[in-house]
């Protein structure tokens, strides 16, 4: 038997059966499906201009394999519909993250599963199998090199996500083991996504999960037609890891002996996950100690290296974000915002709000230092922070957050996820309770069309 990574993945995906998946994993997957649909629909309510323009450019497509664009009221060719829905899901940076792999998993996997599932009229149980298969594969491929993609300028949500989308689509399409291996090999030539846009404050990153979902579906379609792909796309000398990171990986390093779905974090704040521990600390200062930005002389955060890379560089952009999207990736801006308001919502990132001098005049007080001992926590799915706070009247506080809100160490409750979902779709004419009910009993649904009907707009 071939022991390459691709064959290991294909064997795992083909054998995956809902009856053998623990109930807590199934419930966790359903919560992530609910969460990411709500985040995507919130984007449709905001009429995001970039998404609107893409939709208008593609809306003339017709033919077979048509799937719904959520909240927009029309259909596109399945790869394109999945692409748009993935862009919507990641547009607000409010979608979930596996922090060990540093990948936004649901914004890639769920739109892929629902696009193919709608065409095939798949049962809810089949959707769950495909989603969990995509989660487990995408997370493992990212976790083989935690933070390494970011530090080289690649966005793993996209470059790794294409493989997760491929197995999700392949599972629903019924690809056999050989076809799945070929599909993964094909997907390797479609992996893409650079992070330079974050440094410049440009809202391009939401395109990345869209690229992954679209190309994953195309890879599965092509493999179904028996297009061949390289068999060792991951560990080969000219394969994925060697090309992107400069080093090969050993096939023995990939195993499926845990359920990594349980370690995906649902976001409580609509900002980059690298800011969340610091936001937790800022909210503690606001709520417990009554501190406001005017009370602060300086806050020094001790954080993992990747947090500095994403949220503090270049410092000029982080102190005065040039766009609302850039503000989501600024540790100084988000910390001062939390200190000032005692909360953070999707409506705090507008052209008007990021020009608020009552926030910007304090951002220079926020510093960050690399704490090497925190780097190891990435493999545990958290990005810790410790803060030393000096107030103007001479008080000193020290607060450490290891497991920030929403992570496996401090997960959101089912009620928390439902509350976030209701808030995200409150401006839409959607029956929130009916949608929640159907998703939470997804394995009982005869056709995913029952859910599509509620969200298609």
RAZI-V412596 format. One record per backbone hydrogen bond with DSSP energy under -0.5 kcal/mol. NH is the residue of the N-H (numbers start at 0). CO is the residue of the C=O. Records with the same first field share a line. If there is no record, write none. Layout:
# RAZI-V412596
NH->CO  CO
This chain:
# RAZI-V412596
7->3
8->4
9->5
10->6
11->7
12->8
13->9
14->10
15->11
19->16
20->17
24->21
25->21
26->22
27->23
28->24
29->25
30->26
31->27
32->28
33->29
34->30
35->31
36->32
37->33
38->34
39->35
40->36
41->37
42->38
43->39
44->40
45->41
46->42  43
47->42
51->47
52->48
53->49
54->50
55->51
56->52
57->53  54
58->54
60->57
66->75
68->73
69->67
70->454
71->68  455
72->68  455
73->68
75->66
77->64
79->76
80->76
81->77
82->78
83->79
84->80
85->81
86->82
87->83
88->84
89->85
90->86
91->87
92->89
96->264
97->102
98->96
101->97
102->97
104->102
107->104
108->104
109->105
110->105
111->107
112->108
113->109
114->110
115->111
116->112
117->113
118->114
119->115
120->116
121->116
123->444
126->122
127->123
128->124
129->125
130->126
131->127
132->128
133->129
134->130
135->131
136->132
137->133
138->134
139->135
140->136
141->137
142->138
143->139
144->141
145->142
147->144
148->144
150->146
151->147  148
152->149
153->148
154->192
155->153
157->154
158->154
159->155
160->155
161->157
162->159
163->159
164->160
165->161
166->162
167->163
168->164
169->165
170->166
171->167
172->168
173->169  170
174->169
179->175
180->176
181->177
182->178
183->179
184->180
185->181
186->182
187->183
188->184  185
189->186
190->187
194->152
197->194
198->194
199->195
200->197
201->196
203->201
204->201
206->203
207->204
208->204
209->205
210->206
211->207
212->208
213->209
214->210
215->211
216->212
217->213
218->214
219->215
220->216
221->217
222->218
223->219
224->220
225->222
226->221
232->229
235->231
238->235
239->232
240->233
242->238
243->239
244->240
245->240  241
246->240
252->249
253->250
254->252
259->257
261->258
262->259
263->260
264->96
265->405
270->268
271->327
274->271
275->272
278->274
279->275
280->276
281->277
282->278
283->279
284->280
285->281
286->282
287->283
288->283
290->284
294->291
295->291  292
296->389
297->389
298->364
299->387
300->298  366
301->385
302->300  368
303->383
306->303
307->303
308->304
309->305
310->306
311->307
316->313
317->313
318->314
319->315
326->322
327->323  324
328->325
329->326
330->310  328
332->317
333->329
334->330
335->331
336->332
337->333
338->334
339->335
340->336
341->337
347->344
348->345
353->349
354->351
355->352
356->354
358->355
359->355
360->356
361->358
362->358  359
364->361
365->362
366->298  364
368->300
370->302
371->369
373->370
374->371
376->373
377->374
378->375
379->376
380->377
381->376
384->400
385->301
386->398
387->299
388->386  396
389->297  387
390->388  394
391->294
393->390
396->388
398->386
400->384
403->401
405->409
406->403
409->406
416->412
417->413
418->414
419->415
420->416
421->417
422->418
423->419
424->420
425->422
427->424
429->427
431->429
434->430
435->431
436->432
437->433
438->434
439->435
440->436  437
441->438
443->440
444->441
447->121
449->446
450->447
451->447
452->448
453->450
454->450  451
455->451
